[in-house]
Amino acid sequence: MFVLVEMVDTVRIPPWQFERKLNDSIAEELNKKLANKVVYNVGLCICLYDITKLEDAYVFPGDGASHTKEFLDSPTPWTSALGFASPSAAARGQVAGAGLEVGRLVFSLPSKFPGLGGWKIFPSFHFRYVVFHPFLDEILIGVIKGCSPDGVHVSLGFFDDILIPPESLQQPAKFDEAEQVWVWEYETEEGAHDLYMDTGEEVRFRVVDESFVDTSPTGPSSAEASTSSEEAPKKEAPYTLVGSISEPGLGLLSWWTSS
């Protein structure tokens, strides 16, 4: 569910933080920038895991802050200068005692920042970040956030963009318009029993698909500019998971509790 991702970025330490330990200042700045943010084709960033090596910090003319670069002890393969590597290509392992997976995924975050007199590229560094990115077919347990005709919406507490579509529910299933819940019509020798998927119930599901959407701000297209519409654009989730409970043992935990 969680992976360690190696990233490349630049940290700018303002002068009023010079009295603090450098590692603490870097960790705070990185978490401000990345924590609880979705990186395209990578996942939801949680927190900084570690800083492996630091080199000298530099102060540029016209800027009183220090710019620090950091490198890993061992050589690491690079992708393109400002590109991203595919998470599916990560060689995942186990970090001893941490319960995390290691993704040998390396990519570069944009390292251009506006400076005095135009754009400048500052020194880059490497670090490892804890990222939420479950692998396909992984089994997770969440809580039903709500139901709609589109399916069952599930939350993990820190991540809410999970959908179990109708075709991936235990079959036969129907949507109760009055109660606004999905119902599994469980067949027994005595007849069908309606098992409701109520809000707040714990549900075990399998991750079957994922979707990343680039939500970076863009200018209006020519078609949009020519038409005057008061409708606000639909906000899309940058990272969405698709689940399935159409297997024995999956679904509400209460369904499979042994008496």
NUVOTI-650679 format. One record per residue (C-alpha): residue number from 1; x, y, z. Coordinates in pm, 1 decimal, m for minus. Layout:
NUVOTI-650679
   i        x        y        z
 NUM        X        Y        Z
...
//
This chain:
NUVOTI-650679
   i        x        y        z
   1      0.0      0.0      0.0
   2    287.6    236.0     78.8
   3    607.0    257.6   m123.9
   4    933.2    445.5    m86.9
   5   1000.4    665.1   m387.3
   6   1330.1    834.5   m464.1
   7   1277.9   1190.5   m582.4
   8   1490.4   1474.3   m715.4
   9   1420.6   1830.1   m609.2
  10   1574.5   2152.6   m471.3
  11   1527.0   2294.0   m122.9
  12   1545.2   2665.7    m52.5
  13   1612.6   2750.7    312.6
  14   1519.3   3110.0    407.7
  15   1769.2   3302.7    624.3
  16   1547.4   3300.7    935.1
  17   1586.4   2920.6    951.0
  18   1968.7   2920.3    951.8
  19   1976.7   2875.5   1329.5
  20   1796.1   2540.7   1300.1
  21   1950.8   2206.8   1209.3
  22   1978.5   2177.6    832.3
  23   1805.4   1837.4    817.0
  24   1509.0   1969.2   1015.3
  25   1471.1   2271.0    786.3
  26   1491.0   2055.5    473.2
  27   1235.9   1807.2    608.4
  28    992.7   2088.0    693.7
  29   1023.9   2251.9    351.1
  30    981.3   1920.6    166.4
  31    674.0   1825.1    367.2
  32    521.6   2168.3    304.0
  33    567.4   2113.8    m67.9
  34    472.9   1746.4   m105.2
  35    274.2   1616.0    193.9
  36    m88.3   1533.7    107.4
  37    m24.2   1612.1   m259.6
  38    m65.4   1378.0   m557.0
  39    233.8   1352.1   m789.7
  40    125.4   1253.9  m1139.4
  41    186.1    883.7  m1215.8
  42    345.0    836.6   m871.9
  43     79.7    853.0   m599.9
  44    m27.1   1041.8   m288.3
  45    271.5   1176.8    m96.2
  46    254.5   1111.5    278.2
  47    576.1   1224.4    449.1
  48    954.2   1240.1    414.6
  49   1122.2    907.9    497.6
  50   1489.9   1002.3    514.4
  51   1769.6   1224.2    383.9
  52   2070.4   1018.6    286.7
  53   2349.9   1265.2    211.1
  54   2396.9   1639.3    202.1
  55   2646.5   1848.8     13.7
  56   2742.0   2212.4     63.5
  57   2471.0   2476.9     64.8
  58   2502.2   2778.1   m165.7
  59   2385.7   3138.3   m136.6
  60   2318.5   3303.6   m473.2
  61   2366.9   3675.4   m546.4
  62   2048.5   3868.3   m482.4
  63   1902.8   3588.0   m270.2
  64   1987.1   3557.7     97.7
  65   1853.4   3203.8    126.4
  66   2066.9   2891.4    102.8
  67   2014.7   2626.4   m166.5
  68   2112.7   2276.4    m66.6
  69   2168.2   1966.9   m276.0
  70   2158.0   1611.6   m149.9
  71   2277.2   1286.6   m307.9
  72   2231.5    916.1   m242.7
  73   2531.5    713.8   m132.1
  74   2493.0    465.1   m416.1
  75   2439.2    535.0   m787.6
  76   2074.8    546.2   m890.9
  77   1933.1    523.3  m1244.6
  78   1785.9    844.3  m1379.7
  79   1488.9    905.9  m1599.9
  80   1466.7   1215.5  m1814.2
  81   1586.5   1542.4  m1666.9
  82   1240.0   1660.0  m1568.2
  83   1036.5   1347.1  m1643.4
  84    877.1   1065.8  m1450.7
  85    931.9    692.2  m1440.7
  86    648.2    443.3  m1454.4
  87    552.2    309.9  m1106.8
  88    483.2    m31.6  m1257.7
  89    852.5    m64.3  m1338.0
  90    950.5    m25.8   m971.7
  91   1124.2   m325.2   m815.6
  92    939.6   m350.2   m488.3
  93   1093.2   m504.7   m177.6
  94   1047.5   m483.1    196.6
  95   1211.1   m234.0    428.9
  96   1310.1   m424.3    740.1
  97   1096.1   m329.7   1037.5
  98    922.4    m45.4    854.0
  99    639.3   m232.2    684.2
 100    700.5    m35.9    364.9
 101    777.0   m130.7     11.1
 102   1080.0      7.1   m165.6
 103   1019.0    139.7   m514.0
 104   1340.3    182.3   m712.8
 105   1148.6    454.8   m888.6
 106   1344.6    771.3   m955.7
 107   1208.8   1082.5  m1117.0
 108   1278.2   1452.6  m1119.6
 109   1045.6   1720.3   m994.6
 110   1057.4   2049.6  m1185.2
 111   1364.2   2235.7  m1056.9
 112   1308.2   2576.5  m1213.8
 113   1209.9   2857.8   m984.0
 114   1148.9   3225.0  m1062.8
 115   1445.1   3434.0   m950.6
 116   1569.5   3784.8   m988.8
 117   1624.6   3868.5  m1353.7
 118   1436.8   3562.6  m1489.1
 119   1424.7   3185.3  m1441.0
 120   1715.3   3007.5  m1276.2
 121   1794.4   2639.1  m1221.6
 122   1926.6   2568.2   m873.6
 123   2118.9   2255.2   m761.8
 124   1912.1   1937.3   m724.4
 125   1921.5   1662.6   m461.2
 126   1782.9   1315.2   m391.5
 127   1558.0   1203.5   m105.8
 128   1312.2    926.2    m27.4
 129    943.6    990.9     32.7
 130    663.8    768.0    162.5
 131    394.0    749.0   m105.5
 132     52.4    585.6   m103.3
 133     34.3    378.8   m421.1
 134   m122.2     32.2   m378.8
 135    m33.7   m222.1   m644.1
 136   m300.3   m378.4   m864.0
 137   m476.7   m680.2   m707.6
 138   m383.5   m564.9   m356.7
 139   m652.0   m626.8    m93.4
 140   m743.7   m323.8    119.8
 141   m997.0   m254.5    393.3
 142  m1183.0     75.0    393.7
 143  m1507.3    233.2    509.0
 144  m1810.0    298.4    288.5
 145  m1839.1    674.8    247.2
 146  m2161.0    662.6     48.2
 147  m2345.7    503.8   m241.4
 148  m2471.3    639.2   m572.9
 149  m2588.8    492.4   m903.2
 150  m2219.8    504.7  m1007.8
 151  m2126.3    254.7   m738.7
 152  m1998.4    236.3   m381.2
 153  m1763.7    513.6   m265.9
 154  m1496.2    399.5    m18.6
 155  m1261.1    592.2    208.7
 156   m938.1    486.8    377.9
 157   m949.5    783.0    614.0
 158   m663.9    968.4    446.7
 159   m772.7    887.6     88.5
 160  m1133.5    909.0    m33.8
 161  m1120.0    870.3   m412.2
 162  m1204.7    499.7   m433.7
 163  m1499.1    369.9   m636.3
 164  m1643.0     19.4   m661.7
 165  m1858.2     25.7   m980.5
 166  m2187.5   m168.7   m999.4
 167  m2044.8   m444.0  m1220.7
 168  m1775.6   m513.0   m959.3
 169  m2019.2   m569.8   m670.3
 170  m2136.5   m907.0   m544.5
 171  m2404.8  m1018.4   m789.5
 172  m2697.7   m994.5   m816.6
 173  m2696.3   m637.1   m685.8
 174  m2947.8   m354.0   m705.8
 175  m2951.8     13.0   m608.6
 176  m3219.5    109.5   m355.0
 177  m3330.4    457.9   m461.4
 178  m3521.6    519.4   m139.2
 179  m3235.3    426.9     93.6
 180  m2961.0    537.6   m149.0
 181  m2760.6    220.7    m86.1
 182  m2652.0    m79.2   m289.6
 183  m2800.4   m414.2   m193.6
 184  m2662.6   m763.9   m251.0
 185  m2954.2  m1000.7   m314.7
 186  m2798.0  m1303.9   m150.8
 187  m2957.1  m1627.7   m261.9
 188  m3014.2  m1903.0     m4.8
 189  m3225.5  m2218.4     11.5
 190  m3487.0  m2015.2    198.0
 191  m3493.5  m1744.8    m66.0
 192  m3317.0  m1415.4   m129.7
 193  m3186.6  m1201.5    155.8
 194  m3107.3   m834.6    105.1
 195  m2764.2   m741.6    240.3
 196  m2732.3   m362.5    255.0
 197  m2405.6   m176.5    200.2
 198  m2466.9     96.2    456.4
 199  m2253.8    405.3    504.3
 200  m1988.5    358.3    772.5
 201  m1955.6    m18.8    724.2
 202  m1607.4   m164.9    681.1
 203  m1550.0   m321.9    340.8
 204  m1273.2   m543.2    204.8
 205  m1198.8   m485.7   m164.9
 206   m943.6   m562.6   m433.8
 207   m769.3   m282.8   m626.9
 208   m830.7   m353.6   m997.1
 209   m748.1    m24.1  m1165.3
 210   m609.3    324.2  m1106.7
 211   m635.1    655.8  m1284.9
 212   m416.3    966.5  m1278.4
 213   m547.2   1298.9  m1410.6
 214   m320.4   1594.8  m1476.7
 215   m494.4   1876.8  m1286.8
 216   m228.3   2139.7  m1356.5
 217   m379.1   2482.3  m1436.6
 218   m420.4   2544.6  m1809.5
 219   m541.5   2838.7  m2015.1
 220   m888.5   2830.4  m2172.7
 221   m916.5   2670.1  m2513.7
 222  m1043.2   2868.2  m2814.2
 223  m1376.3   2686.8  m2800.3
 224  m1422.4   2766.9  m2431.6
 225  m1319.7   3127.5  m2483.0
 226  m1576.9   3178.5  m2760.8
 227  m1867.8   3046.6  m2553.9
 228  m1983.0   3227.5  m2241.2
 229  m2090.3   2973.1  m1984.0
 230  m2157.6   3031.4  m1615.7
 231  m2116.1   2663.6  m1529.0
 232  m1813.7   2596.6  m1310.5
 233  m1578.6   2332.2  m1450.8
 234  m1615.0   1990.3  m1292.9
 235  m1335.5   1924.3  m1045.4
 236  m1161.1   1594.8  m1112.8
 237   m967.3   1391.8   m859.0
 238   m597.3   1374.0   m950.8
 239   m570.3   1010.6   m837.8
 240   m852.1    755.1   m831.6
 241   m864.6    386.5   m743.9
 242  m1118.8    137.6   m878.3
 243  m1205.0   m156.6   m655.6
 244  m1393.3   m484.3   m680.5
 245  m1576.5   m703.5   m428.0
 246  m1707.9   m962.5   m674.5
 247  m1524.6  m1254.1   m511.7
 248  m1587.7  m1478.4   m210.0
 249  m1448.3  m1317.2    104.8
 250  m1471.6   m963.5    m34.0
 251  m1732.9   m708.0     61.7
 252  m1858.3   m600.3    402.0
 253  m1660.4   m758.8    686.3
 254  m1988.0   m838.4    863.4
 255  m2090.8  m1064.5    574.2
 256  m1804.9  m1305.1    635.5
 257  m1785.3  m1301.9   1014.3
 258  m1801.8  m1660.0   1142.0
 259  m2065.0  m1713.6   1407.4
//
